[in-house]
């Protein structure tokens, strides 16, 4: 998958990977349809950071979920 290309397919892929890595319990809270290509670069930065780490503190988890919330379509 070429994440250098802005596409809804890539947005969906990154969101699903972030959810899986963070083991998000409320899966309905973060849906690919909540995001669009406008925030692609920010979403990609979060995705890359999440994929690099093996574990997250509760504070990091909260910060990541809040940041994803900030990127959601209005």
Secondary structure, DSSP 8 states (H G I E B T S, - for coil): --TTS--HHHHHHHHHHHHHHHT-S-GGGS-GGG--GGGHHHHHHHHHHHHH-S---HHHHHHHHHHHHHHS--
